[in-house]
Amino acid sequence: MNRVFKSGFVTIIGRPNVGKSTLMNQLIGQKIAITSSKAQTTRNRIQTVYTSEEGQIVFLDTPGINKAKNKLGDYMLMAAERTLNEVDLILWLVEPTTFIGGGEQYIIEKLQNVKTPIFLVINKTDIASEEEVLKAIVAYKDQCNFAEIIPVSALEGNNTDDLVHSIFNYLPEGPMYYDEDTVTDQPERQIVAELVREKALRLLSQEIPHGIAVVIERMKNRKGRDIVDIEAVIVCERESHKRIIIGKKGSMIKEIGTQAREEMENLLDTKVNLKLWVKVRKDWRDSDILLKNYGYNKKEL
């Protein structure tokens, strides 16, 4: 007897920094979404694909849901909230704590009117005791009508197989949306730009990263050589930020470039010649035109 092939769309939501991108990277076994400990790391809906004999899950990693402070914030919130009624299943990631803060209350409010089944996924079990995880389950279990409550460690992969198995239980019989070797619908240029932004997020001080975007100006295979030439611009909002991004005698931008290039070479499986520049575009996060130019177009959501 032929096994039923299931497929569907699953969105991962949660406050910034709860480990959404880490979980998605862990589930598909490849780094697609950038991660850092700073808010606003993920800015777009990133689609990745998990395929097995059981079926195919298309994951949407969304920006963290919190109240917007500027037009970029509006865009990110719209990207996250737009997915809630369009998918087959919602994974809400929380930390193993009994404290349900304003950020979580805001998400609970948004989930009240959603018809989609919701899994509560308690992440970071690698840094919590069993007792702390159980207390978190008790604190959260009545906040929404959860279909399942599953503790995991996105970082170490603990219990993620159980999560995948449970997801398939809730998906309908369906087609294979993507070829079995597809892991993302993100264009290479976008992933490359995000790798530069990730390194900047990790290396720069707290206040600057929110105000940066990365634009790939050129990405071309060198004729007759196993090498890709990439030229990218880091856009920031202040002259003072530009000086910090460049660093003393160019040390910071050199380090950002070195770390990004290594990951690009792994991703593209070829040598990369990376050139970085820094440009100032004052208050670009509140400019509709610049937001669109830098890949944050509300009409595409």
C-alpha positions in Angstrom: 0.0 0.0 0.0 1.3 3.4 -0.9 2.0 5.8 2.0 0.1 9.0 2.0 2.4 12.0 1.1 1.6 15.0 3.2 2.6 18.6 2.6 1.8 22.1 3.9 3.0 25.4 5.1 4.2 26.1 8.7 5.0 29.5 10.1 7.4 30.0 13.0 6.6 33.0 15.2 7.8 34.4 18.5 9.4 37.4 20.1 12.8 38.4 18.8 15.7 36.2 19.9 13.7 33.1 21.0 15.6 31.0 18.4 13.2 30.9 15.3 16.0 31.1 12.7 18.1 28.6 14.7 15.2 26.2 14.8 14.6 26.5 11.1 18.2 26.0 10.2 18.3 22.9 12.5 15.2 21.4 11.0 16.4 21.6 7.4 20.0 20.9 8.3 21.5 23.9 6.5 22.1 27.5 7.4 19.7 29.7 5.4 18.4 32.2 8.0 20.9 34.4 9.8 21.1 34.4 13.5 22.3 36.8 16.2 21.4 37.8 19.7 20.1 41.2 18.5 16.5 42.1 17.7 15.5 42.6 14.1 17.9 39.9 12.8 15.2 38.4 10.5 13.4 41.1 8.4 11.6 39.1 5.7 9.6 35.9 5.6 12.2 33.3 4.7 10.9 30.1 3.1 12.8 26.9 3.6 11.8 23.4 2.6 12.0 20.1 4.6 11.4 16.9 2.5 11.3 13.3 3.7 9.4 10.1 2.7 6.6 11.3 4.9 6.0 14.5 3.0 7.2 18.1 2.6 7.0 21.0 5.0 7.5 24.5 3.8 8.7 26.6 6.8 8.2 30.4 6.9 10.6 32.0 9.4 9.1 35.4 10.2 10.5 38.5 11.8 10.0 38.7 15.6 6.5 40.0 16.5 6.7 43.2 18.5 5.3 46.7 18.2 6.7 48.8 15.3 8.9 51.9 15.8 9.3 53.0 12.2 8.4 52.0 8.6 10.8 49.1 8.6 9.2 47.9 11.8 5.7 48.2 10.2 7.0 46.1 7.3 8.4 43.4 9.6 5.2 43.2 11.6 3.1 42.9 8.5 5.4 40.2 7.2 5.0 38.2 10.4 1.3 38.7 11.0 0.3 38.2 7.3 1.3 34.5 7.6 -0.9 33.5 10.5 -4.1 32.7 8.6 -2.4 31.6 5.4 -0.6 28.5 6.7 -1.6 25.0 7.8 0.1 25.2 11.2 1.7 27.8 13.5 4.7 27.1 15.7 4.9 29.6 18.5 8.4 29.6 20.1 8.8 30.7 23.7 11.6 30.5 26.3 11.4 28.1 29.3 10.2 30.7 31.8 7.0 31.4 33.7 7.2 35.1 33.0 4.7 36.1 30.3 5.8 39.6 29.3 4.3 42.3 27.1 5.8 40.8 24.0 4.1 37.4 24.6 0.8 39.1 25.6 0.9 40.9 22.2 1.3 37.6 20.4 -1.5 35.9 22.5 -3.8 38.8 21.4 -2.9 38.2 17.8 -3.5 34.4 18.1 -7.0 34.8 19.6 -8.7 35.1 16.3 -6.6 32.6 14.4 -8.3 29.4 13.1 -5.0 27.7 12.3 -3.8 24.9 14.7 -1.0 26.3 17.1 1.9 24.3 18.6 3.5 25.9 21.6 7.3 25.1 21.2 9.3 25.7 24.4 12.8 26.3 23.1 16.2 26.4 24.9 15.7 23.2 26.9 19.5 22.8 26.8 19.9 25.7 29.3 16.8 24.9 31.5 16.1 22.2 34.0 13.2 19.8 33.5 11.4 21.5 36.4 11.7 24.9 34.7 10.3 23.5 31.5 7.4 21.9 33.3 6.6 25.2 35.1 6.7 27.0 31.7 4.2 24.5 30.3 1.9 25.2 33.2 2.2 29.0 32.8 1.5 28.9 29.1 -0.9 26.0 28.5 -4.2 28.0 29.0 -3.1 31.1 27.2 -4.2 29.7 23.8 -6.0 26.6 22.6 -2.8 24.7 21.7 -2.9 21.6 19.5 0.4 20.4 21.0 3.0 21.6 23.5 6.6 20.4 22.6 9.8 21.3 24.4 13.0 21.4 22.1 16.5 22.7 21.9 16.9 24.4 18.5 20.6 24.8 19.1 21.4 21.2 20.0 18.5 19.5 18.0 17.0 17.9 21.0 13.4 16.6 20.4 13.3 18.2 16.9 12.5 14.8 15.3 9.5 14.6 17.5 8.5 18.1 16.5 8.7 17.2 12.8 6.7 14.0 13.3 4.0 15.9 15.2 3.8 18.5 12.4 3.1 15.8 9.8 0.2 14.6 11.9 -1.5 18.0 11.3 -0.7 18.4 7.6 -3.1 17.4 4.9 -2.4 15.0 2.0 -0.8 17.2 -0.7 1.7 17.6 -3.5 5.4 18.1 -3.4 5.6 21.9 -3.9 9.4 21.9 -4.4 12.0 19.5 -5.8 13.2 17.2 -3.1 16.7 18.8 -3.2 15.4 22.3 -2.7 16.1 23.8 0.7 15.0 27.4 0.1 13.3 29.8 -2.3 15.6 32.6 -1.3 17.7 33.9 -4.2 21.5 33.4 -3.7 22.0 37.2 -3.8 19.7 37.7 -0.9 21.3 35.0 1.2 24.8 36.5 0.4 23.5 40.0 1.5 22.1 38.5 4.7 25.5 36.8 5.5 27.2 40.2 5.4 24.4 41.7 7.6 24.8 38.8 10.1 28.5 39.4 10.5 27.9 43.1 11.0 25.2 42.4 13.6 27.5 40.1 15.5 30.6 42.3 15.4 29.2 45.8 15.8 27.9 47.5 19.0 24.3 47.4 20.0 22.8 50.6 18.5 24.2 50.4 15.0 23.0 47.1 13.5 19.3 48.0 13.5 20.2 50.8 11.2 22.0 48.8 8.5 21.0 47.2 5.3 23.2 45.3 2.8 22.8 45.7 -1.0 24.6 43.4 -3.4 25.7 45.7 -6.3 27.4 43.0 -8.4 27.7 39.2 -8.2 29.4 37.5 -11.2 31.3 34.3 -11.9 34.7 35.2 -13.2 35.2 33.9 -16.8 37.2 30.7 -16.9 37.9 30.7 -13.2 36.3 29.0 -10.2 35.7 32.3 -8.4 32.7 34.6 -7.8 33.3 38.4 -7.6 30.8 40.0 -5.2 30.5 43.7 -4.5 28.3 44.8 -1.6 27.3 48.0 0.1 26.6 48.3 3.8 24.1 51.1 4.2 23.9 52.9 7.5 22.1 56.0 8.8 24.8 58.2 10.3 28.4 59.4 9.4 29.4 58.3 13.0 28.1 54.8 12.3 30.0 54.7 9.0 33.3 55.4 10.9 32.5 52.6 13.4 31.6 50.1 10.6 34.9 50.8 8.8 36.8 50.7 12.1 40.3 51.9 12.9 42.4 51.6 9.7 39.6 49.6 8.1 39.9 46.8 10.7 36.1 46.3 11.4 35.0 46.2 7.7 37.9 43.8 7.0 36.7 41.5 9.8 33.1 41.6 8.6 34.3 40.8 5.0 36.6 37.9 6.1 33.8 36.2 8.2 31.2 36.7 5.5 33.4 35.5 2.7 34.1 32.2 4.5 30.4 31.4 4.8 29.7 32.5 1.2 32.4 30.1 0.0 30.7 27.3 1.9 27.3 28.3 0.5 28.4 28.7 -3.1 31.0 26.0 -3.0 33.5 28.2 -4.8 36.1 30.9 -4.1 34.7 34.3 -3.4 36.4 37.7 -4.0 34.3 40.0 -1.7 34.5 43.8 -1.8 32.6 45.9 0.8 31.8 49.6 0.8 29.8 51.7 3.4 27.3 54.4 2.4 25.2 56.7 4.6 21.5 57.1 3.8 20.0 59.2 6.6 16.9 57.6 8.2 16.4 55.0 5.4 14.2 52.9 7.7 11.5 55.6 7.4 11.8 56.1 3.6 9.3 54.1 1.5 11.6 54.4 -1.6 14.8 53.3 0.2 13.0 50.4 2.0 11.7 49.2 -1.4 15.2 49.6 -3.0 16.8 47.5 -0.1 14.3 44.6 -0.6 11.6 45.5 1.9 8.6 46.0 -0.3 5.2 45.8 1.4 3.4 45.1 -1.9 5.4 41.8 -2.2 4.1 40.5 1.1 
